[in-house]
Amino acid sequence: MQCSAEQIFIGPSTEHLLEQVFYLLDYPKVTLEDPGYPTVKNVLERLKIPYDTAPVEFDGINIETVKQLNNKLTHITPSHQFPSGAVMSLNKRIRLLNAMSERNGYLIEDDYDSEFRYTGRPLSSLQGLDHNDRTIYMNTFSKSIYPSLRVAVMILPPELAEKYYESGLSCNVSRQMQHIVARFIDDGYLVRHINRVRKFYGDKMEKIVAELGSRYPDIEISGEHTGMHFVLKVPGADLRSEAEKHKIICMSAYSLEENFNDTVLVGIGGKSADEIVGILDGFLEEV
């Protein structure tokens, strides 16, 4: 990250921070990923803010569509796109930053589970690559510590940070909780905790994917190298009714298009590897 302490703002959730950004930018029209994170749509619809969508490719959002739409604000999840699992390439990150700079637009970079990258080097955030102050960075401690903590962080470009202070907006997180999290970070506990959890979930992900790959050679799995979910595709099949029956989320639920009926999302957080494979066995045998 490239920022000063004065650019860092705290809130109880990314939804709360999103609302503050929309206020600072006078409720602009927004470009969203498709398929994309439903919470952002819910916030926009509640605030009656119009939005367009741009398709997600294998390496992130379609930049030409973003350029054509030319909206002031674009929301992306580049490190592990939700829900497709796509990781935005370095080339595309730079091209997207250049496009925002040329149009005086802003990116919201939601880095919601980037800590959990299981292979390769850590990815550079767009905020860290951005030399023109066009990126608004957001993250939360919900996955890296625990969900009920209710602490999220936002880094604003200097111009928007000034506007934030002038506007009188507040963070709504107690100072006591902020001090607890700060101490947890300063004393090195957060890094050690993330390293342990990353190893645990990395091993779990590897076991699940290996088991499924050996049993069902015709399925396609992607997005397994980062984050707390992966994507499972059965080419040519309509999985919606069986997914609903087995309480598995079909990716078409997150899209305005009808292109994802053959794809489901599989979370790895709540159950053991054997339990997850067992659930998927029952699901895939009925497809």
C-alpha positions in Angstrom: 0.0 0.0 0.0 1.0 3.6 -0.6 -0.6 5.9 1.9 -0.3 8.1 5.0 -2.2 7.4 8.2 -4.5 10.4 7.3 -5.8 8.4 4.3 -7.0 5.4 6.4 -10.6 5.3 7.5 -12.4 2.7 9.6 -16.0 1.5 9.5 -18.1 -1.4 10.8 -18.5 -3.0 7.3 -17.6 -2.5 3.7 -21.3 -1.6 3.1 -21.0 1.3 5.5 -17.8 2.5 3.8 -19.4 2.1 0.3 -22.2 4.4 1.4 -19.6 7.0 2.5 -17.8 6.8 -0.8 -21.1 7.3 -2.7 -21.8 10.3 -0.6 -18.4 11.8 -1.2 -18.7 11.4 -4.9 -22.3 12.8 -5.0 -23.9 9.4 -5.7 -22.3 8.7 -9.1 -23.4 6.1 -11.6 -21.4 3.0 -11.0 -19.9 0.2 -13.2 -20.1 -3.3 -11.6 -18.6 -6.7 -12.5 -21.0 -9.3 -13.9 -21.3 -11.7 -12.3 -20.6 -9.7 -9.2 -20.9 -9.2 -5.5 -24.6 -8.8 -4.6 -24.1 -6.6 -1.5 -22.9 -3.7 -3.7 -26.0 -4.0 -5.9 -28.2 -4.0 -2.8 -26.5 -0.8 -1.5 -26.9 0.9 -4.9 -30.6 -0.1 -5.2 -31.3 1.1 -1.6 -29.7 4.5 -2.4 -31.4 4.6 -5.8 -28.0 4.9 -7.5 -28.0 3.7 -11.2 -25.4 1.2 -12.3 -24.2 -0.6 -15.4 -22.4 -4.0 -15.6 -19.2 -5.1 -17.4 -18.5 -8.8 -18.1 -15.7 -10.6 -16.2 -13.2 -12.5 -18.3 -10.7 -15.1 -17.2 -8.3 -12.4 -16.0 -10.7 -9.8 -14.7 -13.3 -7.2 -15.8 -13.5 -6.3 -19.5 -11.7 -3.0 -19.7 -13.2 -2.0 -23.1 -16.7 -2.2 -21.6 -15.5 -0.1 -18.6 -14.2 2.5 -21.1 -17.3 2.6 -23.2 -19.6 3.0 -20.1 -17.4 5.9 -18.9 -19.0 6.0 -15.4 -17.3 7.9 -12.6 -16.9 4.9 -10.4 -16.1 1.2 -11.0 -16.2 -1.4 -8.3 -14.0 -4.5 -8.7 -12.7 -7.5 -6.8 -9.4 -8.0 -8.6 -7.5 -10.4 -6.3 -10.1 -13.1 -6.2 -13.1 -12.0 -8.2 -16.4 -12.7 -6.6 -18.0 -15.1 -7.6 -16.0 -16.3 -10.6 -12.6 -16.6 -8.8 -10.8 -14.8 -11.6 -7.5 -13.1 -10.7 -6.8 -9.9 -12.5 -3.5 -10.0 -14.4 -0.8 -7.3 -13.8 -1.2 -6.1 -17.4 -4.9 -5.6 -17.0 -4.4 -3.9 -13.6 -2.1 -1.3 -15.3 -4.5 -0.8 -18.2 -7.4 -0.3 -15.9 -5.6 2.3 -13.8 -4.6 4.1 -17.0 -8.2 4.1 -18.2 -9.4 5.6 -14.9 -6.7 8.3 -15.0 -7.6 9.3 -18.5 -11.3 9.7 -17.6 -10.8 11.1 -14.1 -12.8 8.2 -12.7 -12.2 6.2 -9.5 -11.9 2.5 -8.8 -13.1 0.8 -5.7 -10.8 -2.1 -5.1 -12.5 -4.5 -2.7 -9.7 -6.8 -1.5 -12.0 -8.9 0.6 -9.9 -12.2 0.9 -6.6 -11.5 -0.7 -4.7 -12.7 2.4 -5.6 -16.3 1.5 -3.4 -16.8 -1.6 -2.2 -20.4 -1.6 0.3 -20.4 -4.6 2.7 -18.0 -6.0 3.8 -14.6 -4.9 1.4 -12.1 -3.3 -0.3 -9.8 -5.9 0.3 -6.1 -6.0 -2.9 -4.2 -5.1 -4.1 -1.7 -7.6 -3.8 1.0 -4.9 -0.1 0.1 -4.6 0.4 0.4 -8.3 -1.6 3.6 -8.7 0.5 6.7 -9.1 -2.4 9.0 -10.1 -4.6 8.6 -6.9 -7.6 7.0 -8.7 -8.0 4.0 -6.4 -10.2 3.6 -3.3 -9.1 0.5 -1.4 -11.3 -1.5 0.9 -10.8 -4.6 3.0 -12.3 -6.1 6.1 -11.1 -8.2 9.1 -14.1 -10.5 8.9 -12.2 -13.2 7.1 -8.7 -12.6 8.4 -9.7 -12.5 12.1 -13.4 -13.4 12.6 -16.8 -12.3 11.1 -18.4 -10.7 14.1 -15.5 -8.3 14.7 -17.2 -5.7 12.5 -14.1 -3.7 11.5 -13.4 -2.7 7.9 -10.8 -0.4 6.5 -10.8 2.1 3.6 -7.9 4.0 2.0 -8.9 7.1 0.2 -6.9 9.2 -2.3 -5.7 12.4 -0.7 -8.3 14.6 -2.5 -11.2 12.4 -1.2 -9.6 12.1 2.3 -9.7 15.9 2.6 -13.3 15.8 1.5 -14.1 13.1 4.1 -12.7 15.3 6.9 -14.6 18.3 5.7 -17.9 16.4 5.4 -18.0 15.4 9.1 -18.5 11.7 8.4 -17.8 9.3 11.2 -16.4 5.8 11.5 -19.0 4.1 13.9 -16.4 1.7 15.4 -15.5 2.1 19.1 -12.0 3.4 19.9 -11.6 0.5 22.3 -12.1 -2.0 19.4 -9.8 0.0 17.2 -7.0 -0.1 19.8 -7.5 -3.9 20.3 -7.1 -4.5 16.6 -4.1 -2.1 16.3 -2.4 -3.9 19.2 -3.1 -7.3 17.6 -1.4 -6.0 14.4 1.5 -4.2 16.1 2.5 -7.2 18.3 2.6 -9.5 15.2 -0.3 -11.7 16.1 -2.2 -10.9 12.9 0.6 -12.0 10.6 1.1 -15.3 12.6 -2.7 -15.9 12.6 -3.0 -15.4 8.9 0.0 -17.7 8.2 -1.6 -20.5 10.3 -5.1 -20.0 8.7 -3.7 -19.8 5.2 -1.8 -23.1 5.7 -5.0 -24.7 7.1 -7.3 -23.6 4.3 -4.6 -24.2 1.6 -4.3 -27.8 2.6 -8.1 -28.1 2.8 -8.6 -26.6 -0.6 -5.9 -28.9 -2.1 -7.5 -32.0 -0.6 -11.0 -31.1 -1.9 -9.9 -30.2 -5.4 -7.8 -33.4 -5.7 -10.6 -35.6 -4.5 -13.1 -34.1 -6.9 -10.7 -34.1 -9.8 -10.0 -37.9 -9.4 -13.7 -38.8 -9.0 -15.2 -36.5 -11.7 -12.8 -35.9 -14.6 -15.4 -34.1 -16.7 -15.9 -31.2 -14.2 -13.9 -28.0 -14.4 -12.6 -26.3 -11.3 -11.2 -22.8 -11.1 -10.5 -20.0 -8.5 -8.9 -22.5 -6.1 -5.6 -20.7 -5.7 -7.0 -17.9 -3.6 -9.7 -17.2 -1.2 -12.4 -19.1 0.7 -14.4 -20.5 -2.3 -13.8 -22.2 -5.6 -15.9 -22.5 -8.8 -17.2 -25.8 -10.1 -18.5 -26.2 -13.6 -20.3 -29.1 -15.3 -20.2 -28.1 -19.0 -23.5 -28.3 -20.7 -25.6 -29.1 -17.5 -28.3 -26.9 -15.9 -27.4 -27.1 -12.2 -30.0 -24.7 -10.8 -32.6 -27.1 -9.5 -30.1 -29.6 -8.0 -28.0 -26.8 -6.5 -31.1 -25.4 -4.8 -32.0 -28.9 -3.5 -28.5 -29.4 -2.0 -28.2 -25.8 -0.7 -25.4 -24.9 -3.1 -25.3 -21.5 -4.8 -25.5 -21.4 -8.6 -23.4 -18.7 -10.1 -26.3 -17.5 -12.2 -27.7 -16.0 -9.0 -25.0 -13.4 -9.1 -25.4 -12.5 -12.8 -27.8 -10.6 -15.0 -27.0 -13.0 -17.8 -28.1 -16.6 -18.4 -24.5 -17.8 -18.9 -23.8 -19.5 -15.6 -26.4 -22.2 -15.1 -23.7 -24.8 -15.4 -21.6 -23.4 -12.6 -21.8 -23.4 -8.8 -19.8 -21.8 -5.9 -18.3 -24.0 -3.2 -17.3 -22.4 0.1 -14.7 -24.2 2.2 -15.0 -22.4 5.5 -17.7 -24.0 7.5 -17.3 -27.8 7.1 -14.4 -30.3 6.9 -12.9 -31.4 3.6 -14.6 -34.8 3.8 -18.0 -33.2 4.5 -17.7 -30.9 1.6 -16.7 -33.7 -0.8 -19.6 -35.8 0.6 -22.1 -33.0 -0.2 -20.7 -32.6 -3.7 -20.7 -36.3 -4.3 -24.5 -36.3 -3.6 -25.0 -33.3 -5.8 -22.9 -34.4 -8.8 -24.3 -37.9 -8.8 -27.8 -36.4 -9.4 -26.7 -34.0 -12.1 
